[in-house]
Amino acid sequence: MNKLYLWKETKRKANLVKHGLDFIDADLVFSDKYRYEIESTYPLAVRKHIFALLSEILTVLTVIYQVDKMPHIVSFRYAYKAECEIYNAWLEYDNNDV
């Protein structure tokens, strides 16, 4: 397992069955040059939805960050249509690297 983030093995297996994406492949999301992150703040934690293209399909990795704890992956799925539109707009208008 990667030392940069953790997950519950039962959650990883359930996610793989439900969404067909494996938490083990999260490194691909973090290494995507054009990943897009949306942050939500919760009491005692920050939740990030990280958008990245994998094999030309947009995915969303959800990670929880807590003070003094390693980041924790809770979901990995394909993006919804509305999320794809937001990502594409970001690529076109907000991302200066494209």
Sine and cosine of phi, psi and omega as CSV:
sin_phi,cos_phi,sin_psi,cos_psi,sin_omega,cos_omega
0.00,0.00,0.59,-0.80,0.04,-1.00
-0.88,0.48,0.58,-0.82,-0.01,-1.00
-1.00,0.03,-0.01,1.00,-0.04,-1.00
-1.00,-0.02,-0.33,0.95,-0.01,-1.00
-0.38,-0.93,0.33,-0.94,-0.04,-1.00
-0.84,-0.54,0.16,-0.99,0.15,-0.99
-0.35,-0.94,0.31,-0.95,0.12,-0.99
-1.00,0.07,0.76,-0.65,-0.07,-1.00
-0.88,0.48,-0.63,0.78,0.02,-1.00
-0.90,0.44,-0.61,0.80,0.04,-1.00
-0.93,0.37,-0.63,0.78,0.04,-1.00
-0.87,0.49,-0.72,0.69,-0.02,-1.00
-0.91,0.41,-0.66,0.75,0.03,-1.00
-0.91,0.42,-0.65,0.76,0.03,-1.00
-0.90,0.44,-0.64,0.76,0.01,-1.00
-0.89,0.46,-0.67,0.74,0.03,-1.00
-0.93,0.37,-0.71,0.70,-0.08,-1.00
-0.95,0.32,-0.70,0.71,-0.14,-0.99
-0.92,-0.38,-0.24,0.97,-0.01,-1.00
0.97,0.25,0.25,0.97,0.03,-1.00
-0.85,-0.53,0.64,-0.77,-0.09,-1.00
-0.96,-0.29,0.75,-0.66,0.04,-1.00
-0.81,0.58,-0.48,0.88,-0.01,-1.00
-0.85,0.52,-0.47,0.88,-0.03,-1.00
-1.00,0.05,0.15,0.99,-0.03,-1.00
-0.87,0.50,-0.45,0.89,0.05,-1.00
-0.82,0.57,-0.55,0.83,0.01,-1.00
-0.90,0.44,-0.58,0.81,0.03,-1.00
-0.93,0.37,-0.76,0.65,-0.05,-1.00
-0.91,0.42,-0.42,0.91,-0.03,-1.00
-1.00,-0.03,-0.08,1.00,0.00,-1.00
-0.94,0.34,0.84,-0.54,-0.01,-1.00
-0.87,0.49,-0.51,0.86,-0.05,-1.00
-0.95,-0.31,0.59,0.81,0.07,-1.00
-0.96,0.26,0.49,-0.87,-0.04,-1.00
-0.79,-0.62,0.76,-0.65,-0.08,-1.00
-0.89,-0.45,0.72,-0.69,0.13,-0.99
-0.89,-0.45,0.78,-0.63,-0.09,-1.00
-0.94,-0.34,0.68,-0.73,0.11,-0.99
-0.83,-0.56,0.72,-0.70,-0.01,-1.00
-0.98,-0.18,0.76,-0.65,0.06,-1.00
-0.86,-0.51,0.32,-0.95,0.08,-1.00
-0.83,0.56,0.81,-0.58,0.06,-1.00
0.93,0.36,0.13,0.99,-0.02,-1.00
-0.39,-0.92,0.35,-0.94,0.14,-0.99
-0.85,-0.53,0.73,-0.69,0.03,-1.00
-0.94,-0.35,0.79,-0.62,0.03,-1.00
-0.90,-0.43,0.73,-0.69,0.14,-0.99
-0.97,-0.24,0.90,-0.43,-0.12,-0.99
-0.94,-0.34,0.90,-0.43,-0.03,-1.00
-1.00,-0.08,0.70,-0.71,0.03,-1.00
-0.40,-0.92,0.49,-0.87,0.06,-1.00
-1.00,0.03,0.79,-0.62,0.11,-0.99
-0.83,-0.56,0.88,-0.48,-0.07,-1.00
0.78,0.62,0.67,0.74,0.05,-1.00
0.92,0.39,0.30,0.95,0.07,-1.00
-0.87,-0.49,0.75,-0.66,-0.04,-1.00
-0.97,0.25,0.77,-0.64,0.03,-1.00
-0.86,-0.51,0.31,-0.95,0.04,-1.00
-0.77,-0.64,0.87,-0.50,0.07,-1.00
-0.96,-0.27,0.79,-0.61,0.01,-1.00
-0.95,-0.32,0.82,-0.57,-0.06,-1.00
-0.79,-0.62,0.67,-0.74,0.06,-1.00
-0.97,-0.24,0.75,-0.66,0.03,-1.00
-0.91,-0.41,0.82,-0.57,0.07,-1.00
-0.83,-0.56,0.51,-0.86,0.01,-1.00
-0.86,0.51,0.71,-0.71,0.06,-1.00
0.89,0.46,0.35,0.94,0.06,-1.00
-0.74,-0.68,0.45,-0.89,0.07,-1.00
-0.94,0.33,0.54,-0.84,0.07,-1.00
-0.84,0.55,0.55,-0.84,-0.13,-0.99
-0.80,-0.60,0.88,-0.48,0.03,-1.00
-0.97,0.22,0.74,-0.67,0.01,-1.00
-0.87,-0.50,-0.29,0.96,0.00,-1.00
-0.33,-0.94,0.51,-0.86,0.07,-1.00
-0.52,-0.85,0.90,-0.44,-0.12,-0.99
-0.51,-0.86,0.15,-0.99,0.11,-0.99
-0.98,0.19,0.56,-0.83,-0.04,-1.00
-0.95,0.32,0.53,-0.85,0.12,-0.99
-0.97,0.23,0.28,-0.96,-0.03,-1.00
-0.83,0.56,-0.72,0.69,-0.01,-1.00
-0.89,0.46,-0.59,0.81,0.04,-1.00
-0.93,0.38,-0.61,0.79,0.06,-1.00
-0.88,0.47,-0.64,0.76,0.02,-1.00
-0.90,0.43,-0.66,0.75,0.04,-1.00
-0.90,0.44,-0.71,0.71,0.00,-1.00
-0.88,0.47,-0.72,0.69,-0.02,-1.00
-0.90,0.44,-0.61,0.79,0.06,-1.00
-0.91,0.42,-0.65,0.76,0.05,-1.00
-0.88,0.48,-0.71,0.70,0.02,-1.00
-0.87,0.50,-0.67,0.74,-0.08,-1.00
-0.97,0.26,-0.64,0.77,-0.16,-0.99
-0.93,-0.37,-0.54,0.84,-0.15,-0.99
-0.97,-0.23,-0.34,0.94,-0.06,-1.00
-1.00,-0.08,0.93,-0.37,-0.05,-1.00
-0.96,0.27,-0.21,0.98,-0.04,-1.00
-0.99,0.13,-0.25,0.97,-0.09,-1.00
-1.00,-0.03,0.00,0.00,0.00,0.00
